Amino acid sequence: MRFTSRKKTISRTSALNARPKRLPIIRREELEDDGLKLTVEYTRPRWQQFFGAPTDVNRSYVLDNFGREVYEACNGNRNVAVIVRDFSKKHNVSIAEAELSVSTFLKTLMSRGLVAMLMGKGKS
Protein backbone atom coordinates (compact mmCIF):
# COMPACT_ATOMS: atom_id res chain seq x y z
CA MET A 1 0.00 0.00 0.00
CA ARG A 2 1.39 3.40 -0.96
CA PHE A 3 0.98 6.41 1.24
CA THR A 4 1.88 9.06 -1.28
CA SER A 5 -0.27 12.06 -1.89
CA ARG A 6 -1.01 13.59 -5.23
CA LYS A 7 -0.94 17.33 -5.15
CA LYS A 8 -3.56 18.95 -7.28
CA THR A 9 -2.02 21.52 -9.58
CA ILE A 10 -3.78 24.52 -11.02
CA SER A 11 -2.94 26.61 -14.05
CA ARG A 12 -0.95 29.82 -13.79
CA THR A 13 -4.00 31.80 -14.90
CA SER A 14 -6.16 30.23 -12.18
CA ALA A 15 -3.48 30.94 -9.58
CA LEU A 16 -3.23 34.59 -10.60
CA ASN A 17 -7.04 34.91 -10.50
CA ALA A 18 -7.27 33.46 -6.98
CA ARG A 19 -8.20 35.93 -4.26
CA PRO A 20 -6.16 35.61 -1.06
CA LYS A 21 -8.10 36.22 2.15
CA ARG A 22 -6.70 36.67 5.65
CA LEU A 23 -7.72 34.00 8.15
CA PRO A 24 -8.70 34.77 11.76
CA ILE A 25 -5.81 35.50 14.10
CA ILE A 26 -5.61 35.64 17.88
CA ARG A 27 -3.40 38.69 18.25
CA ARG A 28 -1.96 41.43 16.03
CA GLU A 29 0.92 43.59 17.26
CA GLU A 30 2.37 46.61 15.45
CA LEU A 31 6.18 46.71 15.44
CA GLU A 32 8.39 49.81 15.48
CA ASP A 33 9.92 49.19 12.05
CA ASP A 34 6.54 49.03 10.24
CA GLY A 35 6.54 45.28 10.75
CA LEU A 36 3.72 43.19 12.10
CA LYS A 37 3.57 40.29 14.56
CA LEU A 38 0.65 37.89 14.09
CA THR A 39 -0.34 35.11 16.47
CA VAL A 40 -2.53 32.22 15.34
CA GLU A 41 -3.87 29.14 17.09
CA TYR A 42 -2.51 25.91 15.69
CA THR A 43 -3.92 22.42 16.27
CA ARG A 44 -1.18 19.86 16.58
CA PRO A 45 -1.27 16.69 14.46
CA ARG A 46 -2.91 13.68 16.09
CA TRP A 47 0.35 11.78 16.36
CA GLN A 48 1.80 14.58 18.54
CA GLN A 49 -1.34 14.60 20.67
CA PHE A 50 -0.99 10.82 21.09
CA PHE A 51 2.41 11.38 22.73
CA GLY A 52 0.96 13.89 25.18
CA ALA A 53 1.48 17.22 23.42
CA PRO A 54 -1.21 19.84 24.04
CA THR A 55 -3.93 19.87 21.38
CA ASP A 56 -3.80 23.60 20.66
CA VAL A 57 -0.76 25.85 20.69
CA ASN A 58 -0.20 29.47 19.67
CA ARG A 59 2.34 30.35 16.99
CA SER A 60 3.62 33.84 16.26
CA TYR A 61 5.00 35.12 12.97
CA VAL A 62 6.77 38.42 12.35
CA LEU A 63 6.33 40.13 8.98
CA ASP A 64 8.64 42.84 7.71
CA ASN A 65 7.21 45.88 5.95
CA PHE A 66 7.11 44.09 2.55
CA GLY A 67 5.40 41.05 4.06
CA ARG A 68 2.96 43.27 5.88
CA GLU A 69 2.10 45.06 2.65
CA VAL A 70 1.28 41.79 0.89
CA TYR A 71 -0.58 40.39 3.94
CA GLU A 72 -2.77 43.47 4.25
CA ALA A 73 -3.57 43.34 0.52
CA CYS A 74 -5.18 39.92 1.11
CA ASN A 75 -8.75 41.09 1.60
CA GLY A 76 -10.55 38.45 -0.45
CA ASN A 77 -11.55 40.96 -3.14
CA ARG A 78 -8.24 41.59 -4.94
CA ASN A 79 -6.74 38.76 -6.94
CA VAL A 80 -3.07 37.78 -6.95
CA ALA A 81 -2.44 39.48 -10.31
CA VAL A 82 -3.59 42.85 -8.93
CA ILE A 83 -1.48 42.45 -5.79
CA VAL A 84 1.55 41.58 -7.96
CA ARG A 85 0.97 44.58 -10.25
CA ASP A 86 0.63 47.00 -7.31
CA PHE A 87 3.73 45.56 -5.63
CA SER A 88 5.68 45.89 -8.87
CA LYS A 89 4.70 49.54 -9.33
CA LYS A 90 5.30 50.54 -5.72
CA HIS A 91 8.75 48.96 -5.46
CA ASN A 92 9.89 49.56 -9.05
CA VAL A 93 10.58 45.91 -9.88
CA SER A 94 9.58 43.93 -12.95
CA ILE A 95 6.28 42.08 -13.03
CA ALA A 96 8.19 38.77 -13.21
CA GLU A 97 10.20 39.57 -10.06
CA ALA A 98 7.12 40.76 -8.21
CA GLU A 99 5.13 37.69 -9.30
CA LEU A 100 7.82 35.33 -8.05
CA SER A 101 8.25 37.14 -4.73
CA VAL A 102 4.56 37.66 -4.00
CA SER A 103 3.45 34.17 -5.04
CA THR A 104 6.23 32.54 -2.98
CA PHE A 105 5.31 34.66 0.04
CA LEU A 106 1.59 33.89 -0.36
CA LYS A 107 2.44 30.18 -0.41
CA THR A 108 4.32 30.65 2.87
CA LEU A 109 1.37 32.53 4.39
CA MET A 110 -0.97 29.72 3.34
CA SER A 111 1.26 27.03 4.84
CA ARG A 112 1.32 28.92 8.15
CA GLY A 113 -2.45 29.31 8.30
CA LEU A 114 -2.52 33.07 7.84
CA VAL A 115 -4.14 33.22 4.38
CA ALA A 116 -6.53 31.08 2.33
CA MET A 117 -7.13 31.32 -1.40
CA LEU A 118 -10.63 31.87 -2.76
CA MET A 119 -11.03 30.40 -6.22
CA GLY A 120 -13.56 31.35 -8.86
CA LYS A 121 -15.19 34.65 -9.69
CA GLY A 122 -17.40 36.45 -7.26
CA LYS A 123 -16.85 38.45 -4.15
CA SER A 124 -16.77 37.33 -0.57
N, C-alpha and C positions, 0 to 999 in steps of 0.2 A: 504494500500500500504506500503510495506517495503522498507526502504532506507538503507539496509545493503549492504555492498560490499563483494564480494567473492575474497579473495586474491588468486592469482594463485601461486601454489607452484611448485618448481622444485626439481629434485633429487639432492642429495649431489654431485654425480658425475658431473652433469651439472653445479652446482654452482662452483665446483672446476675448471672446464674447462672454465668458463667465463673469459673474459679478461677485467679487469678494465681500463678505459681510462679517463684521466683528462678532465674536461670540461673547456670552456673558463672562464677566470677570468678577473677582471678589474685591480687589483693591486696585486703585490707580493712583500712582504717586508721581508728581511733577519733579523733575530733577533740575539742578541749577544750570546745566549745560544744554538746555532745551531737550534733554532726553526724557524718557518715560519709563517707569517701572510698573509692570503689570503682574498681578498675582492671580492665578487661576487654581481651581480645585481639580485635582487629578485623582482618578480612581485607579488604584494599582491593579495589575493583572491578577487573575485568580491564583496562579501558581505562587505569587509572592504572598497573597493572603493566606494560602495554605500553610506557609512556613511562619505565620504569625505576624506578618507586617500589617500595619493599620490599613484599613480599606481605603480611606481617603487621606490625601496629603496635599498641602499647598505647594505650588511651584511659582517662583518669581522669575521674570525675564526683564532685562533692561534693554531698551531700544535707544539707539543714538538718534540724532536729529533726522537723519535720512530714513531710518526705520520708522520713526514716529510719523513722518510725513506720509509714508506708504500705508502704515497701519490706520491712520486717521482718514485716509482716502477710501478705505474699505467700508462703505456705508450701505452696500447692497443695491445701490442704484447705478453706480458707475462701473463700467466693465473694465477689464484688465487693459485693453487697448487704450482707453482714455487715460487711465492712471499712468501708463507707460508714456504716452504722448506728453502729458503734463509734466512728468518727471524729467523727460528729455529736454523740454523747453526751459524749465526752471534751472536746471543744472548744466545746460549747454553741452549735452552729450548726444551722440547719435542715437537714433531710434533703436538700432540693433543693440547698442550697449545698455540702454535703458531697459529694453525688453529682457535681456539676459539677467540684469541685476534685479529688476522688480519681480520677474517670474520666479527666480531662485529664492528671493526673500519671501514671497507669498507661499511658496512650497514649505519653507521653514515655519512660517506662521501657522500653516495648516497642521503640520506635524506636531506642533506644540499646543494645539487646541485653542489658538487665539482667533483664527479666521476659518470660515467655511465658504465654499464656492457655491453660488446659486447658478444653476444651468438653465438655459432656455430664455425666452424673451419675457417680458412682463416685469412688473415692479413688485417689490416686497412691501 
